[in-house]
Amino acid sequence: MDKGVSEHIKKFNPEDEFYFKEGCFIVETSNSVDDGEVSIAQARVEAGQQTRWHWLNGTYERYVILEGKGLVEVGADEPTEVNPGDVVIIPPQTRQRIKNIGDGDLRFLAICTPRFSHRNYYNI
């Protein structure tokens, strides 16, 4: 453990990034049985790329846009442009996808309650 860092602090490590089958890159910043009520991941979608249609069983998801410009689709809603500071709320069992319509990376936090589990992820 780093000097001065407590067990209550989860340090962001960009080297933990991995490609997820949804079509984006993920760094799981907090996803643990010790905190089963919520998970937080940073997602990155490259310019011109789009995630696959998917939904989460029994899990609310929120996107907090950090960087870039996206076009998000949730349920039957019209595609909507999102920018830094915007929050997208996605109820359980609701189809979703997001496209990067900017020139650089689209980065957002994906906050799930209860915490994200691969067994609750469904491609459409």
Buried (B, 14 or more C-beta within 10 A) or exposed (E): EEEEEEEEEBEEEEEEBEEBEBBBBBBBBBBEEEEEEBBBBBBBBBEEBBBEEBBBEEBBBBBBBBEBBBBBBBEEEEBEEBEEEBEBEBEBEBBBBBBBBBEEBBBBBBBBBBBBBEEBBEEE
